Amino acid sequence: MTARTTAQADIYAGGFADPAVASAHAFRAALDVMARPGTWRSLTGAQAPTGLSEAAATLLLTLCDPDTGVYLARDIDSAALRGWLTFHTGAPLVPAAEADFAIGGWDALMPLDQFRIGSSEYPDRSATLVVEIPAQSAPNVTLTGPGIKDSARLHLPDIAALQRNAMLYPLGVDLFFTTGAQVAALPRSSQITAEG
């Protein structure tokens, strides 16, 4: 098999084995973590060809379609990932300022203000970021707000930037954090208090 044939095979591989069932389970997991900020859940079912985590790949297959623009940050952008995403979702690849979903590592996605935050008439027309992290780290913030009974704890890569995002509520971006087969979320409605 030639290198080109292998690359083409990678584009077609890695989708859901049973799309109807897998996407329903994944969608429920995505909704669950967004409704319960700071909670980690397993999210499996898809494999991207470029080393993107299983959770991030599963989110992309679940949430993206031909009507959702996707921005791939420079740290994960590749011809193989572009082909895989296009083949499995039909989602158009767009610049950061036009993205419905943006994916990559935290530093590669910065600055946050390049993404849409919605408007007073349409606060839902904002970007959702899928932030790839190397591993779960010890919590550095306490979260309060909708979906949190008392408080929750999470590790955030840039507390000040995410506190500024929360201050924009009901505008602002929402975030998923993915590592391996795990996902957590930080909606813009969560209030963030730095620990120690």
C-alpha positions in Angstrom: 0.0 0.0 0.0 1.5 3.4 -1.0 1.7 6.3 1.4 -1.0 8.1 -0.6 -3.3 5.1 -0.3 -2.6 4.8 3.4 -3.5 8.5 3.9 -6.7 8.0 2.0 -7.6 5.0 4.0 -7.1 7.0 7.2 -9.6 9.6 6.0 -12.3 6.9 5.6 -11.5 5.1 8.9 -12.2 6.2 12.4 -15.9 7.0 12.1 -18.7 5.6 14.3 -19.2 1.8 13.9 -22.9 2.3 14.5 -23.5 6.0 13.8 -27.1 6.3 15.1 -26.3 4.7 18.4 -22.9 6.1 18.9 -23.8 9.7 18.1 -26.9 9.5 20.4 -24.6 8.3 23.3 -22.0 10.9 22.5 -24.5 13.7 22.2 -26.0 12.8 25.6 -22.5 12.8 27.2 -21.7 16.2 25.6 -25.0 17.6 26.9 -24.4 16.1 30.3 -20.9 17.6 30.9 -22.2 21.0 29.6 -25.1 20.8 32.1 -22.8 19.8 34.9 -19.7 22.0 34.6 -16.5 20.5 36.0 -17.6 16.9 35.7 -15.5 14.5 33.6 -17.2 11.8 31.5 -16.1 9.1 29.2 -16.6 9.9 25.5 -15.6 7.3 23.0 -16.4 6.0 19.5 -14.3 7.8 17.0 -10.7 7.9 16.0 -9.2 10.8 14.0 -6.1 10.0 11.9 -3.8 12.7 13.3 -3.5 11.8 17.0 -6.5 13.9 18.1 -7.9 12.5 21.3 -10.7 10.0 21.1 -13.0 12.3 23.1 -12.3 15.3 20.7 -12.8 13.2 17.6 -16.1 11.8 19.0 -17.2 15.4 19.8 -16.5 16.5 16.2 -18.4 13.6 14.7 -21.3 14.3 17.0 -21.6 18.0 16.9 -20.4 19.0 13.4 -22.4 18.8 10.1 -22.4 20.7 6.8 -23.9 23.8 8.5 -21.3 24.1 11.2 -18.0 25.9 10.4 -14.9 24.4 12.1 -11.6 26.0 12.8 -8.6 23.8 13.2 -5.8 25.4 15.3 -2.3 25.3 13.9 -1.2 22.6 16.3 -3.6 20.0 15.1 -4.3 21.2 11.5 -3.3 18.6 8.9 -4.4 17.5 5.5 -5.3 14.1 7.0 -7.5 15.7 9.7 -9.1 18.0 7.2 -10.0 15.1 4.9 -11.3 13.0 7.8 -13.5 15.8 9.1 -14.9 16.6 5.7 -15.6 13.0 4.8 -17.3 12.2 8.1 -19.2 15.4 8.8 -19.2 17.6 5.7 -18.4 20.5 8.0 -16.7 23.5 6.2 -13.3 24.6 7.4 -13.4 28.3 8.3 -11.2 31.0 9.8 -11.4 31.5 13.6 -13.7 34.5 13.4 -16.4 32.5 11.5 -16.1 29.3 13.5 -19.0 27.5 15.2 -16.5 25.0 16.6 -12.8 25.5 17.1 -10.4 22.8 18.2 -6.8 22.6 19.3 -4.5 23.1 22.2 -5.1 26.2 24.5 -2.1 28.2 23.3 -2.8 27.5 19.6 -6.5 28.7 20.1 -5.5 32.0 21.7 -6.5 34.8 21.8 -10.1 34.1 22.9 -11.4 37.3 21.4 -10.9 36.1 17.9 -13.9 33.9 18.3 -17.6 34.9 18.0 -19.3 35.6 21.4 -22.8 36.0 20.1 -24.9 39.2 20.2 -27.6 40.6 22.5 -30.2 39.4 20.0 -28.6 36.0 19.3 -26.3 35.0 22.2 -26.4 31.4 20.9 -24.4 32.5 17.8 -21.1 32.1 19.6 -18.2 29.7 19.1 -17.7 26.5 21.1 -14.0 25.6 21.7 -12.8 22.0 22.1 -9.5 22.4 24.0 -7.2 19.4 23.8 -5.1 19.0 27.1 -2.3 16.5 27.7 -4.0 15.1 30.9 -6.3 16.0 33.7 -4.5 18.2 36.2 -5.1 19.0 39.9 -8.0 21.5 40.1 -7.0 25.2 40.3 -10.5 26.8 40.3 -13.8 26.4 42.0 -16.9 26.7 39.8 -20.4 27.8 40.8 -23.5 28.6 38.9 -26.1 26.8 36.8 -25.9 23.0 36.9 -23.6 23.0 39.9 -25.3 21.9 43.2 -22.8 23.6 45.6 -19.5 23.9 43.8 -17.3 22.0 41.4 -13.5 22.0 40.8 -11.6 22.0 37.6 -8.2 22.8 36.2 -8.2 25.7 33.8 -5.3 26.7 31.5 -5.7 30.5 31.9 -7.9 31.5 34.8 -7.9 35.2 34.1 -8.9 34.8 30.4 -11.8 32.5 31.3 -13.0 34.8 34.1 -13.2 37.6 31.6 -15.2 35.3 29.3 -17.6 34.5 32.1 -18.1 38.2 32.8 -19.5 38.6 29.2 -22.4 36.3 30.1 -24.9 35.8 28.4 -22.3 36.3 25.7 -19.0 34.5 25.5 -17.7 31.2 24.3 -18.4 27.8 25.7 -15.6 25.2 26.2 -15.1 21.5 26.2 -11.8 20.1 27.5 -10.7 16.8 26.1 -8.0 14.3 26.9 -7.8 10.7 25.9 -11.4 9.3 26.2 -12.5 12.0 28.7 -14.4 15.2 28.3 -15.4 18.0 30.7 -17.1 21.4 29.9 -17.1 25.0 31.0 -20.1 26.9 29.9 -19.9 30.7 29.9 -22.5 30.8 32.7 -20.1 29.3 35.2 -18.5 31.6 37.8 -14.8 30.9 38.3 -12.9 31.5 41.6 -9.2 30.8 41.6 -8.0 28.5 44.4 -5.1 29.2 46.7 
